[in-house]
Amino acid sequence: SRMICVACIDNGMSSNQNGPGGETNMGNCVRFFDDSSFEEIDRVDLNPYEMILSMITTRMKIDKDASSSEDMNDKPSGDMDSRDGYRPYLVLGTGFGYPGENEPSRGRIIVFQCTTDSSNNIFSRRVKQVAEVQVRGGVFSLCPFYNGTILASMNSKTRMCKLIGTPENNGVLDLKIVGAGHHGHIMSLHVKSLAQDYEDSPETKKREQLAIIGDMVRSISVVKYYTEFHLHKVW
């Protein structure tokens, strides 16, 4: 069975998270429920002042070498998905809303994976954090991109991220920001691409890898990805 993921705001009373002057911090958390019984399976609490700004479920590939894209075509082992080595993940984008800041000055991109044991019990499932990367600015939007990567918009920037590592390393991976990305917006609040799960065929590699970025001030832009890890504005 599947799980339902819900981003929540905690009133801070149970966790005793108080800010300066004794002010209660409204912390964020992610709760996971069984999709049939709605029993709560797991819960992940974020840091004080950390807000959930974006969340997607997608399938990503693990690159064994950050400097080479050829390894992304290697067949995986273990509990990898049967089609081209994709694994399902939940990806969370956050920003820290500190008092006195007009916009988030830092945030995180966090990757979670659902784990289970051999028993057929819904309570045997747990959610495990497998990777994260700290970024400058809040991660306002996330979207799947080509070849098992993701795009993330962070304040005025749009960057591409991919997973680095080996599945045998206790499931602990590195989430790397690769390439120069795209800079030139005021506040990028939305990013979207036409990439679909398992799009790793030769036809996909010949297709223009485009994404649309929605900016709070500069309307909509279309950017194109180049193999040198650059996102370039085309319209």
ABEGO torsion letter per residue (X at the ends): XBBBBBBBBBAGAAAGBBBBGGBBBBBBBBBBBBAAAGBBABBBBBBBGBBBABBBBBBBBBBABAABAAAAABBBBEABBABGGBBBBBBBBBBBBBBGBABBABBBBBBBBBBBBABBBAAABBBBBABBBBBBEBBABBBBBBGGBBBBBBEABBBBBBBBEBAABGGBBBBBBBEAEBBGBABBABBBBABBBGBABAAAAABBBBBBBBBAAAEBBBBBBBAAGBBBBAX
